[in-house]
């Protein structure tokens, strides 16, 4: 049986990568800059969105796709796996489950929802693993068990260059944000293992940040041989490539995939933000 993959747009995926991984549908998030609404689909002008976001003095926020949007995607796929941003960060997972129940009422009853417990690079990594298992012809119940284990052991970290949007959202106080930037502290944040965000380190400068990222891979206890890593960036290809080169030097990943961010994650990672998952 052929299964199609559906994701929300917090899964940073270009059309080319979506085609490579057989992603049938990217269900878009909605972003708000003050009172102005943007849809994170193929029509979004990301450069313009970033300019408007930098100029916005009001609160910025995002909204998950509706249950109806997920239902339509599930119905079009018939047999599917849906991968969402962490249920601790968004209503996308809950809305996907509702969409699944609505589709079931309409006769479509072969869908499984995966809570990535991550976002951005983490979601891409989940899709990479899912495509690998689907291509191998593994039975659905075994895929579900394997994906649950994979998600539980995945590591996601991110580093921001700018903290204005976290301040606007009340996730970081204005005073702390200014101190962080003045002291050139590179806060390394990431998943706490359950899908929420935790602070993992406070290195000073890019070099210390890279050294700390390498140490996180070393102490994770996860094999890297034959495995993949994903690095997502917002207008920061040089740093993404620098990280890629360092990880290639120290580890034996079969693939390190560099992917530009879409709108929803760019809203929070802001200009120059980096997210990595392995």
N, C-alpha and C positions, 0 to 999 in steps of 0.2 A: 504494500500500500504506500502511495506517495504522500508524504506530509509536507506542507508548506510552512514557512517560517514567517511570523508576523512580529514586528517590534514597534515600540513607541519611538518618537524622534529624539529621546535622550540617548538612544543608541547611535553614536556618532558614525554614520555610515554614508559614504558617497554613493551615487547611483552605480558606479563601476563596482564597488565592493559589494553592494547589495546584490548585483547580478551574479558576481562570482560566488557568493554564499547562498544563492537561491532564496533571497528574502523576497517574499511575494508582496508585502505591504509594509510601509512605514506609516504608522498612525500618528499624525502630528500633535504636538503639544501646542499650547497657546501662550504667548508671552505678552505681558503688559508693561509698558513704559508710561507711568502715570495713568492717563485715561486712554492711551492709544494702544490698540490691540494688533498683534502680529501673529500669523500662523506659521509654524515651523515646518513648512512643506517646500516643494521644489520651486515655488514662486518667490520664496524669501530672498531678498537682496541682502546678504549677510553683511557686506561692507557698509551699506546704508544703515542697516539695523544697528551695527556697532557704533556708528557716528551718532545716531539718535540716542543710543543708550548713554554714551559719554556725555552728551549734552543734557540729559534728563536729570532734573533736580528732585523729582518726586520718587516715590517708592516704585521699585521694579519687582515683578513677580511673574509666576508662571502657573498655568492650569493644566491638569491632566486631560487627555482625550476623554470624551464622554463614553458611557457604556454603549450608547447607540453606535458611535464610531467604531468601537471594538466589535460590536455585533456584526456590523456590515463587513468588516474585514474578515471575521471568522466565517461568515456565510459564504463569502466569495472564495474562500480557501477550501471549504468542506472539511478536510482533514488537516489539522494544524497544531503547531506549537507556538505559543505567544510568549515573548520575552519582554519583561517590563523593568523600568527603573525600580530601585528598592522600595518596598512597601512602607518603609520608615521615612521616606523622603517625599512621597507623592501618593496621590489617590489612584494612580494609573493601574496598579495591580488590582485594587478593589474594583475599579471600573471595568477592567478586563474580565474579572470573574463574573460581574453582573452581565457584561456583554455575552459571555459564554452561556450564562443561564437563559438569557433572552433567545440566543440562537438555538439552544436546546429545545425551547418551547416551540420553535419554528421548524424542528426536525433535523437540525445540525448538531450532532452529539459525538464528536470525536476531536475534542480540543483539550490541550493541557496548557495551563498558564505557569510560567516559570518566573518566580521572583528572583531577579538577579542579585538582590542584596547589594547592589552597586549602581553605577551609572556610567555613561560615556565609554571609556576604554573597557570597563568591566563588562558592560552589556555586549560589546563587540566580541570580547573574549568568550563569553557564554555562547554566542551565536557560532563562533568558530568551532567550539567543541561540539555543539549540537549538530552542526552540519557534518562534522567528522563521523559522528555516531549514526546519523541518518544515512550517509553515503555507504557506511559499512553494512547496512541492512539489519541492524540490531533491532530486536523486538521493542515495542513501545514501552512496556513495563520496565525493561532493563535500561532503556534510555532515561526514563524518569528517575530511576534509582541512581544511575551514573551522574546525571545532571545535578541532582540534589547534593551528592558528595562533592562534585566539582565546585558548585557555588559555595558550599560551606568551607572549602579550603582555598578559595581564590583570595588574592590580596589586591587591594586597590589603594593607591596613594595619589594625592594631588598637591600641586604647589601653585600658588597664585602670585602674580606680579602686582596686582591691584586689589584693594579690599573695599573699594567704595560701595559695591553692590551688597556685600555682606553687611556693611554698616547701614545702608539704606533699608535692608531687610531686618535689622535688629539682631543679626546673628553675631555681630562683633561691634563693641562700643566704639564710638568715634575716637575717644582718647586712646584706646588700645590700638586701633587701626593706625593712628598717626605715629604712635611709638614704634610699632612694628616696622613701618616704612622708614622712619628716621634712622633706626638702628640697623637697617638692611637685614632684618631677620626674615628668613624664608620658612614660613610655617609649613611643615609637612603634615597634611591632614589626610584622612582616608577612612575606610570602613573600619568599624570596631568589631567586625566579624558577624554582626547581626543586622547590618544594613544601615545603621546610624553612623554619623560622622564623629570621629575622634581626632584629637591632636596627638601626633606621634613623635614629633621632634621640632626643635627650634634652631636649626643651624643658621650661621651667619654667612651670607654670600652664596654664590652659585656653586663654587667648588666644594664647600662643605655640604651643601645640599646634595650634590651628586654622590659624594662619598657616603652619605647617610642612606641614600637610595640603594646603593650597591650593598650596603650592610644589611638592609632590610631583606633583600633577595637571599643573601647568604644565610641569615638566621631563620628564614621562613621554614627551612627543612623540607622544601618541595623540590623534587627533581626538575631540572631545566632541560635535560637532554630529551629531544623529541617533543618538547612543549612549545607553546607560543607565548609571546608577550605583545601587548598592544600599548602604544603611546599615542594619545590624542592631544592635539594642541590647538590653540586659538592664535593664529598669526605668529607662531613661534617655532617655525621649522628648524632654525639653527640649533635651538636647545634640544628639540626632539631628536635631531640627528646626533648631537653630542652625547645624549643619553644612550642612544642606540649603539654608538661606537664603543662606549664604556661597557655596556652590558655584553656586547659581543666579545670584548676582550676578556671578561671575567667568567662568562657563562656560555652554555652550549644550547641556547634556544634554537629550535629548527627554523623559527621565523620571528622577527620583530617587525610588527606592522605599525607604520606611522599613518595616522588618519587625522585630517582636519576636523574640527568641531562643527556641529550644526548650531542652530540658533539657541535652542533651549539650554544646553550646557554652557554656551558662550555667555548667556545671561548671568551666570554665577561665577564661572571661571574667569570671565572678563578677558581683556586683551592680554596676550602672552601667557595665559594659563596653560598648565600641563596636567594631564591625568594619565597614569600608567596602571596597568593591571597584568598580573601573571598568575 
